[in-house]
Amino acid sequence: MRRQLAHGLQLGGVYTFASNLDDGSAWNTSVSANTPAFVMYPGNPGLDYGPAATNIRYAGAINGTWQLPLGHGLINGWSLSGIATLQSGFPLSPQLG
């Protein structure tokens, strides 16, 4: 979404809702450190099916730009911009030591 407003102001934003499911995102511990590096029962890895270690459910970003109303010559053409990114965290996977 993008909106052009008056006086050189522009706002934009994006939002993502997603779900990442798998049955073994931690088989390689260098990839995901928040889940165990083994499956409960190797004969049926589907028992471990659920949210992946890289599951980020909600993600959004907003941005804005304002063309500064400065004079002419060297100080003309400047703008002020900002971006904010927000997302949900990685899931917690409790495990026994």
MOPAC internal coordinates of N, CA, C and O (Angstrom, degrees):
PM7 1SCF
backbone

  N    0.0000 0     0.00 0     0.00 0    0    0    0
  C    1.4291 1     0.00 0     0.00 0    1    0    0
  C    1.5266 1   107.97 1     0.00 0    2    1    0
  O    1.2310 1   120.67 1   -40.95 1    3    2    1
  N    1.3019 1   116.31 1   139.05 1    3    2    1
  C    1.4561 1   121.38 1   178.77 1    5    3    2
  C    1.5235 1   108.80 1  -143.11 1    6    5    3
  O    1.2310 1   121.17 1   -39.69 1    7    6    5
  N    1.3083 1   115.38 1   140.31 1    7    6    5
  C    1.4635 1   120.30 1  -179.00 1    9    7    6
  C    1.5192 1   109.86 1  -136.04 1   10    9    7
  O    1.2310 1   120.75 1   -56.34 1   11   10    9
  N    1.3222 1   116.17 1   123.66 1   11   10    9
  C    1.4563 1   122.77 1   176.72 1   13   11   10
  C    1.5271 1   107.26 1   -93.69 1   14   13   11
  O    1.2310 1   119.99 1   -60.11 1   15   14   13
  N    1.3239 1   117.63 1   119.89 1   15   14   13
  C    1.4592 1   122.44 1  -178.96 1   17   15   14
  C    1.5203 1   110.28 1  -107.57 1   18   17   15
  O    1.2310 1   120.53 1    -0.73 1   19   18   17
  N    1.3031 1   116.59 1   179.27 1   19   18   17
  C    1.4626 1   122.19 1  -179.14 1   21   19   18
  C    1.5234 1   111.53 1   -73.56 1   22   21   19
  O    1.2310 1   120.57 1   -17.08 1   23   22   21
  N    1.3167 1   116.51 1   162.92 1   23   22   21
  C    1.4689 1   124.68 1   174.36 1   25   23   22
  C    1.5319 1   112.87 1    61.43 1   26   25   23
  O    1.2310 1   119.94 1  -146.70 1   27   26   25
  N    1.3414 1   117.72 1    33.30 1   27   26   25
  C    1.4554 1   121.57 1   174.39 1   29   27   26
  C    1.5170 1   115.04 1    75.98 1   30   29   27
  O    1.2310 1   119.87 1  -159.55 1   31   30   29
  N    1.3239 1   117.86 1    20.45 1   31   30   29
  C    1.4690 1   121.68 1  -179.61 1   33   31   30
  C    1.5246 1   109.46 1  -100.94 1   34   33   31
  O    1.2310 1   120.97 1   -48.66 1   35   34   33
  N    1.3256 1   115.76 1   131.34 1   35   34   33
  C    1.4609 1   122.02 1   178.97 1   37   35   34
  C    1.5223 1   108.19 1  -132.01 1   38   37   35
  O    1.2310 1   120.14 1   -47.15 1   39   38   37
  N    1.3299 1   117.34 1   132.85 1   39   38   37
  C    1.4605 1   122.88 1   178.25 1   41   39   38
  C    1.5180 1   109.85 1  -123.04 1   42   41   39
  O    1.2310 1   120.48 1   -32.82 1   43   42   41
  N    1.3294 1   116.69 1   147.18 1   43   42   41
  C    1.4549 1   121.07 1   178.64 1   45   43   42
  C    1.5157 1   110.10 1  -147.87 1   46   45   43
  O    1.2310 1   120.94 1   -18.89 1   47   46   45
  N    1.3218 1   115.82 1   161.11 1   47   46   45
  C    1.4546 1   119.91 1   178.77 1   49   47   46
  C    1.5127 1   111.93 1  -163.51 1   50   49   47
  O    1.2310 1   121.21 1   -26.27 1   51   50   49
  N    1.3172 1   115.29 1   153.73 1   51   50   49
  C    1.4608 1   122.64 1   175.89 1   53   51   50
  C    1.5207 1   108.55 1  -137.23 1   54   53   51
  O    1.2310 1   120.68 1   -26.48 1   55   54   53
  N    1.3319 1   116.30 1   153.52 1   55   54   53
  C    1.4673 1   122.19 1   178.02 1   57   55   54
  C    1.5175 1   108.45 1  -143.04 1   58   57   55
  O    1.2310 1   120.55 1   -41.10 1   59   58   57
  N    1.3199 1   116.55 1   138.90 1   59   58   57
  C    1.4604 1   121.92 1   178.09 1   61   59   58
  C    1.5226 1   109.35 1  -130.31 1   62   61   59
  O    1.2310 1   120.83 1   -48.91 1   63   62   61
  N    1.3218 1   116.02 1   131.09 1   63   62   61
  C    1.4606 1   123.09 1   172.24 1   65   63   62
  C    1.5174 1   106.11 1  -116.36 1   66   65   63
  O    1.2310 1   120.26 1   -57.08 1   67   66   65
  N    1.3274 1   117.11 1   122.92 1   67   66   65
  C    1.4615 1   120.09 1  -174.67 1   69   67   66
  C    1.5210 1   110.81 1  -145.75 1   70   69   67
  O    1.2310 1   121.10 1   -13.71 1   71   70   69
  N    1.3083 1   115.51 1   166.29 1   71   70   69
  C    1.4573 1   122.07 1   175.07 1   73   71   70
  C    1.5263 1   107.75 1  -143.62 1   74   73   71
  O    1.2310 1   120.60 1   -53.56 1   75   74   73
  N    1.3238 1   116.45 1   126.44 1   75   74   73
  C    1.4601 1   122.64 1  -179.59 1   77   75   74
  C    1.5225 1   107.68 1  -115.32 1   78   77   75
  O    1.2310 1   120.29 1   -70.80 1   79   78   77
  N    1.3209 1   117.04 1   109.20 1   79   78   77
  C    1.4587 1   122.57 1  -178.39 1   81   79   78
  C    1.5209 1   109.87 1  -114.22 1   82   81   79
  O    1.2310 1   120.55 1   -35.69 1   83   82   81
  N    1.3365 1   116.56 1   144.31 1   83   82   81
  C    1.4638 1   120.65 1   174.09 1   85   83   82
  C    1.5218 1   108.82 1  -157.94 1   86   85   83
  O    1.2310 1   121.28 1     1.83 1   87   86   85
  N    1.3270 1   115.16 1  -178.17 1   87   86   85
  C    1.4674 1   119.51 1   178.55 1   89   87   86
  C    1.5219 1   111.85 1  -123.04 1   90   89   87
  O    1.2310 1   119.98 1  -159.33 1   91   90   89
  N    1.3342 1   117.65 1    20.67 1   91   90   89
  C    1.4516 1   117.95 1   179.97 1   93   91   90
  C    1.5081 1   114.31 1  -179.78 1   94   93   91
  O    1.2310 1   119.05 1  -133.00 1   95   94   93
  N    1.3044 1   119.41 1    47.00 1   95   94   93
  C    1.4574 1   119.53 1  -179.48 1   97   95   94
  C    1.5173 1   111.94 1   -71.04 1   98   97   95
  O    1.2310 1   119.42 1   169.80 1   99   98   97
  N    1.3104 1   118.70 1   -10.20 1   99   98   97
  C    1.4610 1   120.94 1  -177.79 1  101   99   98
  C    1.5201 1   112.81 1  -108.60 1  102  101   99
  O    1.2310 1   119.26 1  -164.00 1  103  102  101
  N    1.3026 1   119.02 1    16.00 1  103  102  101
  C    1.4638 1   119.79 1   177.22 1  105  103  102
  C    1.5086 1   110.50 1   -65.14 1  106  105  103
  O    1.2310 1   120.66 1   155.50 1  107  106  105
  N    1.3054 1   116.34 1   -24.50 1  107  106  105
  C    1.4643 1   121.53 1   174.41 1  109  107  106
  C    1.5238 1   106.52 1  -115.29 1  110  109  107
  O    1.2310 1   119.73 1   -75.90 1  111  110  109
  N    1.3298 1   118.12 1   104.10 1  111  110  109
  C    1.4656 1   121.06 1  -172.60 1  113  111  110
  C    1.5199 1   113.18 1   -66.28 1  114  113  111
  O    1.2310 1   119.20 1   162.43 1  115  114  113
  N    1.3217 1   119.13 1   -17.57 1  115  114  113
  C    1.4533 1   118.93 1   177.11 1  117  115  114
  C    1.5270 1   111.46 1   -71.75 1  118  117  115
  O    1.2310 1   120.42 1   162.14 1  119  118  117
  N    1.3328 1   116.81 1   -17.86 1  119  118  117
  C    1.4586 1   121.00 1  -179.46 1  121  119  118
  C    1.5196 1   111.19 1   -86.09 1  122  121  119
  O    1.2310 1   119.75 1   137.73 1  123  122  121
  N    1.3373 1   118.08 1   -42.27 1  123  122  121
  C    1.4595 1   120.31 1  -176.35 1  125  123  122
  C    1.5154 1   110.18 1  -139.53 1  126  125  123
  O    1.2310 1   120.77 1   -65.47 1  127  126  125
  N    1.3015 1   116.14 1   114.53 1  127  126  125
  C    1.4577 1   120.55 1  -177.68 1  129  127  126
  C    1.5160 1   113.02 1   -93.11 1  130  129  127
  O    1.2310 1   119.50 1   178.68 1  131  130  129
  N    1.3405 1   118.57 1    -1.32 1  131  130  129
  C    1.4521 1   119.14 1  -176.60 1  133  131  130
  C    1.5243 1   113.48 1  -100.94 1  134  133  131
  O    1.2310 1   119.50 1  -170.18 1  135  134  133
  N    1.3216 1   118.55 1     9.82 1  135  134  133
  C    1.4624 1   121.72 1   175.30 1  137  135  134
  C    1.5205 1   108.97 1  -135.15 1  138  137  135
  O    1.2310 1   119.97 1   -22.63 1  139  138  137
  N    1.3315 1   117.67 1   157.37 1  139  138  137
  C    1.4672 1   119.46 1  -177.66 1  141  139  138
  C    1.5228 1   112.59 1   -65.05 1  142  141  139
  O    1.2310 1   120.71 1   -27.28 1  143  142  141
  N    1.3205 1   116.24 1   152.72 1  143  142  141
  C    1.4619 1   121.86 1  -176.60 1  145  143  142
  C    1.5238 1   111.88 1   -91.25 1  146  145  143
  O    1.2310 1   120.05 1  -149.95 1  147  146  145
  N    1.3061 1   117.52 1    30.05 1  147  146  145
  C    1.4519 1   121.77 1   179.22 1  149  147  146
  C    1.5267 1   108.17 1  -149.83 1  150  149  147
  O    1.2310 1   120.85 1   -16.74 1  151  150  149
  N    1.3264 1   115.98 1   163.26 1  151  150  149
  C    1.4609 1   120.46 1   173.94 1  153  151  150
  C    1.5210 1   107.88 1  -101.07 1  154  153  151
  O    1.2310 1   120.57 1   -25.99 1  155  154  153
  N    1.3304 1   116.52 1   154.01 1  155  154  153
  C    1.4588 1   120.03 1  -177.95 1  157  155  154
  C    1.5273 1   111.44 1   -61.58 1  158  157  155
  O    1.2310 1   121.02 1   136.45 1  159  158  157
  N    1.3276 1   115.66 1   -43.55 1  159  158  157
  C    1.4549 1   120.67 1  -178.11 1  161  159  158
  C    1.5225 1   107.85 1  -140.56 1  162  161  159
  O    1.2310 1   119.56 1   -76.41 1  163  162  161
  N    1.3531 1   118.45 1   103.59 1  163  162  161
  C    1.4677 1   120.87 1  -175.47 1  165  163  162
  C    1.5302 1   114.11 1   -57.53 1  166  165  163
  O    1.2310 1   119.81 1   155.57 1  167  166  165
  N    1.3268 1   117.97 1   -24.43 1  167  166  165
  C    1.4611 1   120.62 1   178.81 1  169  167  166
  C    1.5170 1   113.31 1   -72.01 1  170  169  167
  O    1.2310 1   120.38 1   162.51 1  171  170  169
  N    1.3401 1   116.89 1   -17.49 1  171  170  169
  C    1.4591 1   120.69 1   179.72 1  173  171  170
  C    1.5226 1   109.83 1  -145.21 1  174  173  171
  O    1.2310 1   119.62 1  -102.00 1  175  174  173
  N    1.3448 1   118.34 1    78.00 1  175  174  173
  C    1.4627 1   120.43 1  -178.15 1  177  175  174
  C    1.5226 1   113.53 1   -63.68 1  178  177  175
  O    1.2310 1   120.14 1   165.31 1  179  178  177
  N    1.3268 1   117.34 1   -14.69 1  179  178  177
  C    1.4572 1   120.60 1   178.24 1  181  179  178
  C    1.5217 1   112.73 1   -63.98 1  182  181  179
  O    1.2310 1   120.22 1   161.52 1  183  182  181
  N    1.3378 1   117.18 1   -18.48 1  183  182  181
  C    1.4654 1   120.02 1   176.26 1  185  183  182
  C    1.5249 1   111.40 1   -63.52 1  186  185  183
  O    1.2310 1   120.43 1   155.87 1  187  186  185
  N    1.3217 1   116.79 1   -24.13 1  187  186  185
  C    1.4579 1   121.45 1  -179.24 1  189  187  186
  C    1.5320 1   112.57 1   -92.04 1  190  189  187
  O    1.2310 1   119.83 1  -172.13 1  191  190  189
  N    1.3377 1   117.93 1     7.87 1  191  190  189
  C    1.4594 1   120.94 1  -177.76 1  193  191  190
  C    1.5298 1   110.63 1   -63.54 1  194  193  191
  O    1.2310 1   121.00 1   -50.96 1  195  194  193
  N    1.3197 1   115.70 1   129.04 1  195  194  193
  C    1.4542 1   121.05 1   179.43 1  197  195  194
  C    1.5144 1   110.07 1   174.52 1  198  197  195
  O    1.2310 1   120.55 1    16.19 1  199  198  197
  N    1.3384 1   116.56 1  -163.81 1  199  198  197
  C    1.4689 1   119.20 1   179.97 1  201  199  198
  C    1.5232 1   111.89 1   -58.20 1  202  201  199
  O    1.2310 1   120.51 1   -47.28 1  203  202  201
  N    1.3218 1   116.63 1   132.72 1  203  202  201
  C    1.4614 1   121.70 1   179.44 1  205  203  202
  C    1.5160 1   110.52 1   -72.37 1  206  205  203
  O    1.2310 1   120.76 1   -17.94 1  207  206  205
  N    1.3102 1   116.16 1   162.06 1  207  206  205
  C    1.4611 1   120.64 1   178.67 1  209  207  206
  C    1.5217 1   111.55 1   -64.86 1  210  209  207
  O    1.2310 1   120.23 1   159.47 1  211  210  209
  N    1.3183 1   117.17 1   -20.53 1  211  210  209
  C    1.4635 1   121.47 1  -179.63 1  213  211  210
  C    1.5281 1   112.30 1  -104.23 1  214  213  211
  O    1.2310 1   120.23 1  -159.29 1  215  214  213
  N    1.3255 1   117.16 1    20.71 1  215  214  213
  C    1.4516 1   121.50 1  -178.30 1  217  215  214
  C    1.5311 1   110.75 1   -73.79 1  218  217  215
  O    1.2310 1   120.54 1   -63.46 1  219  218  217
  N    1.3184 1   116.57 1   116.54 1  219  218  217
  C    1.4574 1   122.61 1   172.85 1  221  219  218
  C    1.5230 1   105.88 1  -119.08 1  222  221  219
  O    1.2310 1   120.39 1   -72.05 1  223  222  221
  N    1.3239 1   116.86 1   107.95 1  223  222  221
  C    1.4485 1   122.71 1  -171.96 1  225  223  222
  C    1.5341 1   112.82 1   -71.77 1  226  225  223
  O    1.2310 1   120.47 1   133.78 1  227  226  225
  N    1.3140 1   116.71 1   -46.22 1  227  226  225
  C    1.4662 1   121.35 1  -175.50 1  229  227  226
  C    1.5270 1   109.81 1  -123.95 1  230  229  227
  O    1.2310 1   120.60 1   -45.49 1  231  230  229
  N    1.3076 1   116.45 1   134.51 1  231  230  229
  C    1.4647 1   120.89 1   176.16 1  233  231  230
  C    1.5241 1   108.14 1  -145.65 1  234  233  231
  O    1.2310 1   121.32 1   -41.86 1  235  234  233
  N    1.3141 1   115.08 1   138.14 1  235  234  233
  C    1.4540 1   119.11 1   179.80 1  237  235  234
  C    1.5175 1   110.24 1  -151.27 1  238  237  235
  O    1.2310 1   121.13 1   -22.76 1  239  238  237
  N    1.3117 1   115.45 1   157.24 1  239  238  237
  C    1.4632 1   121.10 1   177.52 1  241  239  238
  C    1.5213 1   108.08 1  -146.08 1  242  241  239
  O    1.2310 1   121.34 1   -38.31 1  243  242  241
  N    1.3254 1   115.05 1   141.69 1  243  242  241
  C    1.4597 1   121.00 1   173.99 1  245  243  242
  C    1.5200 1   107.89 1  -126.49 1  246  245  243
  O    1.2310 1   120.86 1   -31.98 1  247  246  245
  N    1.3078 1   115.96 1   148.02 1  247  246  245
  C    1.4594 1   120.18 1  -179.97 1  249  247  246
  C    1.5223 1   109.69 1  -144.51 1  250  249  247
  O    1.2310 1   121.62 1   -22.70 1  251  250  249
  N    1.2962 1   114.50 1   157.30 1  251  250  249
  C    1.4513 1   120.07 1   178.94 1  253  251  250
  C    1.5207 1   110.85 1  -149.88 1  254  253  251
  O    1.2310 1   120.90 1   -30.54 1  255  254  253
  N    1.3199 1   115.88 1   149.46 1  255  254  253
  C    1.4617 1   122.56 1   177.69 1  257  255  254
  C    1.5218 1   108.15 1  -137.46 1  258  257  255
  O    1.2310 1   121.05 1   -43.82 1  259  258  257
  N    1.3081 1   115.60 1   136.18 1  259  258  257
  C    1.4605 1   121.54 1   178.16 1  261  259  258
  C    1.5159 1   108.62 1  -128.99 1  262  261  259
  O    1.2310 1   120.65 1   -61.54 1  263  262  261
  N    1.3118 1   116.36 1   118.46 1  263  262  261
  C    1.4545 1   121.92 1   175.80 1  265  263  262
  C    1.5328 1   107.12 1   -74.31 1  266  265  263
  O    1.2310 1   120.62 1   -67.37 1  267  266  265
  N    1.3126 1   116.42 1   112.63 1  267  266  265
  C    1.4613 1   120.23 1  -175.27 1  269  267  266
  C    1.5309 1   111.12 1   -67.50 1  270  269  267
  O    1.2310 1   120.72 1   -45.21 1  271  270  269
  N    1.3313 1   116.22 1   134.79 1  271  270  269
  C    1.4651 1   120.22 1  -178.05 1  273  271  270
  C    1.5289 1   111.39 1   -83.55 1  274  273  271
  O    1.2310 1   120.96 1  -113.76 1  275  274  273
  N    1.3187 1   115.76 1    66.24 1  275  274  273
  C    1.4622 1   120.76 1  -179.16 1  277  275  274
  C    1.5200 1   109.81 1   -95.96 1  278  277  275
  O    1.2310 1   121.25 1    -8.84 1  279  278  277
  N    1.3024 1   115.21 1   171.16 1  279  278  277
  C    1.4720 1   121.83 1  -176.80 1  281  279  278
  C    1.5121 1   114.49 1   -67.54 1  282  281  279
  O    1.2310 1   121.16 1    23.94 1  283  282  281
  N    1.3272 1   115.39 1  -156.06 1  283  282  281
  C    1.4645 1   122.22 1  -176.48 1  285  283  282
  C    1.5286 1   110.56 1  -103.98 1  286  285  283
  O    1.2310 1   120.78 1   -12.11 1  287  286  285
  N    1.3147 1   116.11 1   167.89 1  287  286  285
  C    1.4568 1   120.92 1   176.02 1  289  287  286
  C    1.5222 1   112.13 1    87.56 1  290  289  287
  O    1.2310 1   120.18 1    47.20 1  291  290  289
  N    1.3421 1   117.27 1  -132.80 1  291  290  289
  C    1.4654 1   122.07 1  -174.36 1  293  291  290
  C    1.5235 1   113.46 1   -68.41 1  294  293  291
  O    1.2310 1   119.73 1   151.77 1  295  294  293
  N    1.3230 1   118.13 1   -28.23 1  295  294  293
  C    1.4690 1   119.22 1  -176.60 1  297  295  294
  C    1.5232 1   112.29 1   -94.47 1  298  297  295
  O    1.2310 1   119.67 1  -175.59 1  299  298  297
  N    1.3066 1   118.23 1     4.41 1  299  298  297
  C    1.4544 1   122.08 1   179.46 1  301  299  298
  C    1.5315 1   110.35 1   -81.07 1  302  301  299
  O    1.2310 1   120.03 1   -30.33 1  303  302  301
  N    1.3244 1   117.55 1   149.67 1  303  302  301
  C    1.4642 1   121.72 1   172.47 1  305  303  302
  C    1.5216 1   115.33 1    89.89 1  306  305  303
  O    1.2310 1   118.84 1  -168.50 1  307  306  305
  N    1.3215 1   119.81 1    11.50 1  307  306  305
  C    1.4546 1   121.91 1   178.91 1  309  307  306
  C    1.5250 1   110.14 1   -86.61 1  310  309  307
  O    1.2310 1   120.98 1   -30.43 1  311  310  309
  N    1.3547 1   115.74 1   149.57 1  311  310  309
  C    1.4618 1   120.57 1   175.88 1  313  311  310
  C    1.5254 1   109.27 1  -138.91 1  314  313  311
  O    1.2310 1   121.43 1   -20.65 1  315  314  313
  N    1.2991 1   114.87 1   159.35 1  315  314  313
  C    1.4643 1   122.88 1   178.94 1  317  315  314
  C    1.5200 1   107.16 1  -116.33 1  318  317  315
  O    1.2310 1   120.23 1   -52.45 1  319  318  317
  N    1.3442 1   117.16 1   127.55 1  319  318  317
  C    1.4643 1   121.43 1  -176.21 1  321  319  318
  C    1.5164 1   110.84 1  -130.61 1  322  321  319
  O    1.2310 1   121.13 1   -24.75 1  323  322  321
  N    1.3154 1   115.45 1   155.25 1  323  322  321
  C    1.4572 1   120.97 1   176.31 1  325  323  322
  C    1.5170 1   111.07 1  -152.88 1  326  325  323
  O    1.2310 1   121.07 1   -29.43 1  327  326  325
  N    1.3367 1   115.56 1   150.57 1  327  326  325
  C    1.4620 1   122.10 1   178.79 1  329  327  326
  C    1.5253 1   107.95 1  -136.00 1  330  329  327
  O    1.2310 1   120.43 1   -44.22 1  331  330  329
  N    1.3270 1   116.78 1   135.78 1  331  330  329
  C    1.4629 1   122.07 1   173.04 1  333  331  330
  C    1.5210 1   108.06 1  -125.40 1  334  333  331
  O    1.2310 1   120.48 1   -50.57 1  335  334  333
  N    1.3256 1   116.68 1   129.43 1  335  334  333
  C    1.4540 1   122.21 1   178.73 1  337  335  334
  C    1.5171 1   108.76 1  -118.12 1  338  337  335
  O    1.2310 1   120.63 1   -50.26 1  339  338  337
  N    1.3246 1   116.41 1   129.74 1  339  338  337
  C    1.4640 1   122.61 1  -179.69 1  341  339  338
  C    1.5225 1   108.45 1  -127.52 1  342  341  339
  O    1.2310 1   120.87 1   -40.68 1  343  342  341
  N    1.3275 1   115.93 1   139.32 1  343  342  341
  C    1.4652 1   119.33 1   176.44 1  345  343  342
  C    1.5076 1   109.92 1  -153.01 1  346  345  343
  O    1.2310 1   120.98 1   -23.63 1  347  346  345
  N    1.3286 1   115.74 1   156.37 1  347  346  345
  C    1.4500 1   120.18 1   174.84 1  349  347  346
  C    1.5262 1   108.85 1   -74.11 1  350  349  347
  O    1.2310 1   120.62 1   -19.97 1  351  350  349
  N    1.3052 1   116.43 1   160.03 1  351  350  349
  C    1.4553 1   120.41 1  -176.55 1  353  351  350
  C    1.5036 1   113.72 1   -84.76 1  354  353  351
  O    1.2310 1   121.66 1    -3.26 1  355  354  353
  N    1.3246 1   114.44 1   176.74 1  355  354  353
  C    1.4518 1   120.11 1   177.03 1  357  355  354
  C    1.5262 1   109.38 1   -72.77 1  358  357  355
  O    1.2310 1   119.71 1   -31.61 1  359  358  357
  N    1.3312 1   118.17 1   148.39 1  359  358  357
  C    1.4600 1   120.25 1  -179.18 1  361  359  358
  C    1.5313 1   111.63 1   -69.72 1  362  361  359
  O    1.2310 1   120.89 1   -25.28 1  363  362  361
  N    1.3147 1   115.90 1   154.72 1  363  362  361
  C    1.4550 1   122.50 1   177.21 1  365  363  362
  C    1.5181 1   108.09 1   -96.22 1  366  365  363
  O    1.2310 1   120.23 1   -49.46 1  367  366  365
  N    1.3300 1   117.17 1   130.54 1  367  366  365
  C    1.4556 1   121.60 1   179.04 1  369  367  366
  C    1.5188 1   109.17 1  -117.79 1  370  369  367
  O    1.2310 1   120.09 1   -83.60 1  371  370  369
  N    1.3406 1   117.43 1    96.40 1  371  370  369
  C    1.4615 1   118.99 1   179.36 1  373  371  370
  C    1.5368 1   110.86 1   -64.85 1  374  373  371
  O    1.2310 1   120.77 1   -35.44 1  375  374  373
  N    1.3120 1   116.13 1   144.56 1  375  374  373
  C    1.4568 1   121.00 1  -178.95 1  377  375  374
  C    1.5130 1   110.09 1  -149.19 1  378  377  375
  O    1.2310 1   121.01 1   -19.91 1  379  378  377
  N    1.3238 1   115.68 1   160.09 1  379  378  377
  C    1.4657 1   121.86 1   176.45 1  381  379  378
  C    1.5215 1   109.50 1   -92.43 1  382  381  379
  O    1.2310 1   120.25 1   -36.99 1  383  382  381
  N    1.3317 1   117.12 1   143.01 1  383  382  381
  C    1.4567 1   121.05 1   178.39 1  385  383  382
  C    1.4983 1   112.46 1   -84.46 1  386  385  383
  O    1.2310 1   120.10 1   180.00 1  387  386  385

